[in-house]
Amino acid sequence: MPLPKAADGRIVLAVDVSNWLRPDAPTSDDRLFCHVYGRGDRKTDQFVPGWPYSFVAALETGRTSWVALLDAVRLGPADDATAVTAAQLRDVVERLKQAEQWQPGDPEILIMMDSGYDVAYLSHALVDLPVVLVGRLRSDRVMLRDAGPARSTPKGGRPRRHGGVLTFAKPESWHQPEVTTVTDTTRYGTAEAIAWDRMHPRLTHRGPWLDHAEEELPILHGTLVRLKVERLPGDRNPKPVWLWCSATAATGADVDRWWQSFLRRFDLEHTFRLMKQTLGWTAPKIRHADSADLWTWLVIAAHAQLRLARPLTEDLRRPWERPTEPRRLTPARVRRGFRNIRPTTARPAAAPKSSRPGPGRPPGSKNKQRATRHDVGKTVKRAESIKEHQARRG
């Protein structure tokens, strides 16, 4: 199937995690504590047992709720989320190259991610692939400039590896940006983006960098972007968005492409809502995690069928809905008209044969083989220090 691409023929991918909550299933294995946002204040957030799934999808251009789901991986109790994401993105890019969706000479693939991902480590782990990573950063972060030319002192010593500090929350620490763009949008008003070139984070031997404890950590140069819009839908107070891209020497067109592609990342949230509320992804009460993986891929296949039926579906709109062109229908409206397409499509599988259900357990008898109950949470915790990491490795 042809993948949606940007205006310049570039593939834009997004990676995000969606949770299949199973709080009342103590006999289900491999459950983790999933973060669930509460209503209103962040103090109402909860951690609910469930199965977190990492999805990778190809994004379209413009305002749409369509994406092309490419991969889904369940995060297990012994998995490191950053390592799993790196392996998943590498596998997706390799499959795109094998399917000739990306060929040598094509623009680099853009990968969008939210602030929950370590974009610096992922850019280091995927440095040999034709990808450019763009990730959102928290507003309490800092970035470092280059150290500049080496300066000798009477005392000697090691040259500096880092330069001045740029603190996001302190405008007085900002230096002159290399790129500044102003774009007029219909939804957000005036959008101003300023970018600083060759900015890098201060890496420490923590988290995924513990595996590099015996070597000097690299300096990962990138482009820091600050996006400020005039307004938000619903009269909300617009806060600036900080992005870090793994590419350097960016032009104004590159900066606009990055933040506009990042806004398209939220289209994946509409797909998660469609999968849960319309396609019934989390509706079955499945016990085993392996069965949940199979059902997840069946839902992805159903979503792919909706994408194929997108130009063929008639608009069966409700009285309160506005008429829409067939190619502009939402996934839910395509599913509504899918029943008129199914009788005329080819059916490779034969009609199912009728059968009677099995006898099951005789009525009145007790279940003598109780299901195994599993604990919730991680079974392997990450080391907090280099000494603890080295002690585990022996």
N, C-alpha and C positions, 0 to 999 in steps of 0.2 A: 504494500500500500504506500502511495506517495505521502511523505511527511509534510506537514505545514512548515513553511519557511518564511523568513522575514522578507522585506522588500528587496534587499540586496542578495537574496538567495542563501542566506545564512540560516542554519538550524539553531534554534533557541530551545534549550532544555531547562526544565525546572525540577528540583528534587525537594520533596517534603514528606513529612510523616503524618499518617492518620491512624487513629487508634480504634481497634475493635474492642470495646469495653465488655468484660465478662466478670462483673463483681460478684455474681451469685453462682459461680461455677468452681467450687473448690476441687472438683475432680479433673479439671482441665489442666494440662501440663503447659510449661513454658510461659506462664503469665508473668508480666512485669507491671510495675506501678506506672500508669500512664498519667501524664499531666493533663488536667482538664480545666479550662478557663471557667471561672465563675461569672456571674452577672454583676456588673457594676465594678466594685473595687477589686483589686488584685488579691485582697485578703480572703476572698471567697473561693480562690482556686483550690482544687482538690487533686489528690493522687488516687486514681481508681484502678484496680487490677484489670488487665486486659492484654491484648496482643497488639503491639505497635508494628505498623507496616510502613516501609520506606518505598515511596513511589517515584518513578522518573517518567516525565511526560514531555512531549514536544509542544511548544506554545505556538499559537497563531498570532497574527497581527490584528490590531484594532480591538474594539470592545466586543468581546465574545465570551461565551461560557464553554467553548469547545477546546479540548486538548486531545492529544493522541497519547494514550497511556502506553508506555513501552516496557516497563518492568516494575515488579513488586517483590520486595524481600522482607520477610518477617524478622524482626530483631529478637534474638533469643537471650536467655538469662546470662549466657557466658560470652556474649558478643560485645565488642567495642563499637559503638555507633559510628565513630569517625572512620575506623578501619572498614567496617561493612559498607559505608557510603562510598569510600574510595574504590573498593572492589566492585561495587555495583555500577558506578559511573564508568569505570574502565571497561567492564563487560558490555555496557550499552554502547559505548563509543566503538569498541571493536566490532560489535554486531552491525552497527551502522556502516562501518567500512567494508565488512564482508558483503553486506547487501547492496553495496555501491550507492547508498544514500549520501555518503560523503566520499569524495574522490580527491586525490592530490591536485592541488590548484584551487580548490574551493575555499571560501572564507572559513576561518576558524569557528568552531562550535562554541556558542555562548551557553554557559551553565549558570542559572540563577538559584540562589538559596537565601534563606532567612538567617536571622542572627543566631539561631541555635546551632549552626554549623561552624566548624573551625575552617574558615575559607583559606587561611594561610597554610595550614597543614595540607589541605586538599590540593592546593595549587602546587605544593612541593611534591606530593605523591603522584600527581598526574602531569608532571612537567614534560614527559616524553610524548604526550598526546596532543593533537591539534585542537586544544580547548582553551578558552578564556573564562575564568571564573569571576563572578560578581556576587558579593555577599553583603548583607546588611550588618552594620556594627551597632552596638549599643551606644547611647549618647554619653556614657561615662568613660569611654575608652580614650586612649592617647595613642598617637603615632609619632614616629621619629624620622628626622631628616638624615641625610647622609652626613658623615663626619667631616667631609671636605678633605683638602690636602693635608698630608701628615706634617706636623709641626714638631721640631726637635726642641727639647727643653734641657736645661743643664743637668737635671736629674735623670734624663733618659726615660726608660720605661716603655710600656707597650702603647702603640698608637691607639687613638680612639676608634671604636667601631660604630658609634652612634653619634648623631649630631643633636640639634635642638629638639625639644619636645613640643608637639602640637596637641594641646588638650582640647577636646571637643567642646567642653563646657566653658572654656575661657577664651573668648574672642581675642583678647590681648596677646595670646600666644600664637595666633595665626600669622603666617607670613604671606607675602603677595602670591596669590594663586597664578598658575600658568595658563589656565583656561577658565573663561567665564562665558556662560551662554544664558540667554533669556528667551523663553518660548511661551507663546500665547496658546492656551488650551481652552477648550469649551467646558470641561468638567472641573478643572482646578484653577482656572484663571491664569495668571502669570506664574510661570515656573522658572525659577532661577537656579542654575547649577554652577557651582564653582569647584574646580579640581586642582589638586596639588600633585605634581609628578614626583615619582621616586620616593614615596613614603613607605616605610616598613614598620611592622610591629616588633616589639621587644620580646623575643622568644625565650622561654625558660624550659628547663628539663621537667616538665609536668605533662600529664595527660598523654597524648600520643607521642610526644617528643621524648618520653622516657626510653624508647627503643634506640635513641641516638645519644645515650648518656656518655658514651666513650668517644664522641667526636664533637667538634665545635659546631654549634648551631649555625645554619646559614642566615644570610640577610636576604629576605624576600622583598624585592622592590615591587611596588605597584602604584596605582593611582587612587588617591583618596578623593571622593566626591561628596559634596554637601548639597542636598536638594531641598529647596524651600519653595512651597507653593502658596498661592494667595488665599485659597479657601479649600474647604473639604465639603463633600455632600453632607447635608444635615446640619449645617452651620456649626460644625465642630472646629475647635481650635487647631490649626495646622502646626504640627511640630516638624522640625527639620529631620530629614532622613540622611543618615551617613552610610555611604557605600564604599567598599574597597574592591578594586579590580586588579587582577593579576597581571594586566598588561601595562606598559609604560609608553611614554611619548605619545599621549593621546591628543587628538584634535577635538575641535568643538563638535564635529559630527559624531565622533566616537563616544564622547561623554553623553550626548543626547540619546544615542542608541542604547547605551547601557542603562540609563535610568528609565527610559521608556520600556525597555524589555523587562526591567525589574518590576514595573507596575503590572505587566502581563502575567507575572508569577501568581498573582492572586486569582487568576482564572482557574487554577488547580483547586482552590477552595470550593468553587461551584461544582466541580466534578466530584469531590468528596461528598458534598451534600446530595448530589444526584445518586451516587452509589448507595448511600445509606437510606435515603428517604424514598427513592423511586425504584432502583434496581434491587433493593433488598440485600445489600452486602452483609450487614450485621444482623439481619433478621433471624437466620437459622440459629438454633441452640446447639451448636456443634461442640462436642467434648474435646476431641483431639486436635492439636495444633496442625498436624499434617493435613487433616481434612479441611481445616480452615484455609490452608494454602491452596488446595485444589478449588475450593469454592471461590476464593479470591480471583483466581485465574479465569474461572467461568464468568464471573462478573466483568472482568476486563474484556473477555471475548464478546460478551453481549454489548459492551460499550463500543467495541470495534464494529459490530454489526450496525449499530445506530449511526456511526460515522459513514459507513457505506451507504446506508439508506437516506442519508441527509439530502441529496439532490432529487430523490424520487418520491419523497413523502409529500402528501397534500396537507394543507393547513386545516386541521379540525379544531378550530379555535372556539373558546368559550365566548358567551355573549359579551363579557366584560373585557376581552382581550382585543388588542389592535391587530388588524390584518398585517401579515408579514410575508415577504417573499420566501419561496421554498428554501433557498440557500441561506436564508437568515434565520431559520427556525432554531429555537433552543433545543437542547437534547431532550427535555421533557415533552415538548410538543412533537418532536420527531418520534418519540416512543408512542405517543398517543395515536399517530397515524400509521404506525408500523403494522398494525393488524390488517390494513388494506393491502400491504405489500406482501406479507408472508404467504397468502394462498397462491400467489403467482410466481414465487421464487422456487428454484430447484431444491429438492430435498435429497441429499446424498444418503441419508439414513432411512431405513425402512420404518414403517409404522410400528409402534411398540405393541407387543403381544400382551393380552390380558392375562393376569395371574392372580391367584389368591394369596393373601398374606400368610406368613408362617404361623404355626401354632403358638409360639411364644411360651412364656411361663404359664403353667396352669393356673386358673383363677383360684384365689385363696391361699396359694403357696407363698412362702417368704423367700426373699432374695438372700441366699446364703453366701454369695460372692460379692461383697461390697467393693465398689470402685476405689481405686487408689486415690488418695488425696495428696495434692502437691502444694508446696509452699510458693508464695508469691515473692518475686524480687530477684535480684542478681545473685548468681551463684559464685561469680568471680568478681571481686572488687579490684579496682585499679589501685596500684601502689601510690602512696602519697609522696614518697621521696625516692631519691636515687638509691639510697642504701637499701630501702625496702624492696625496690625493684631488683637490685642485684642479688639480694638474699633469696628472692623467689626463684631466680634463674640459676642459683647455685654457683 
